[in-house]
């Protein structure tokens, strides 16, 4: 649509001093107000010619920082939740690990106990099979088996009988074999000390003692256990001479490691029998 032009107060003044020929060039036209309809409705001033920015730069910067802060806070919250979950999961795993370790230790202890019980049962079964007729009433009274017979002393895996009667060496050896035992074979310092602690001096004779199974073989010029093995441990009283058909006594002495005495096998003394315990001690 074309703009409408309003002419308001248009005055033409004629200079009185001019001639008729000069009128066209000397007309003074005064436009007091010529406005278009749009200018009349929307007056424009020089101060408002430049448009004001819709969003100044500082506001954009603040808005940007605000968005960054929101993102960072969101990330921190998300990480906090994640690490909290991880921490709780770690605690749960540690607790389960401790519980599994405790259960494993308990199972290991139980396994060791069962292994010991198995070994003891095998030991007992092996000893029972050595009998043609196992004496259940004497070895297992009231259906409960005991390691040793009444009057015998348990030490480690053996039972010992310390006699109070007197016999020759051969008779003592026979007595032990009749009771599924043998004259004691001393194989260690601990066993020697145990025997010394359970023997006494008797008949007011310091040369009276207890027969052990050690015997001198003059044909071989050596002391041997009756089972044929050499004496690897020796607890002899010093300065003794060997003589034919000598047997060994264990005397009650202050020093138990110097208590074996060489004497004739035809003398009468007490004796010590040894046999395997029916139930082996740990």
DASUL-V966819 format. One record per helix or strand of 3 or more residues. SS is the DSSP state (H for helix, E for strand). FROM is the first residue (numbers start at 1). TO is the last residue. If there is no record, write none. Layout:
ss: [SS:SS]
from: [FROM:FROM]
to: [TO:TO]
This chain:
ss: [E:E:H:H:H:H:H:E:E:H:H:E:E:E:E:E]
from: [5:28:37:46:57:136:141:153:158:169:189:210:222:246:260:269]
to: [13:36:41:48:129:139:143:155:162:178:197:217:225:250:264:276]
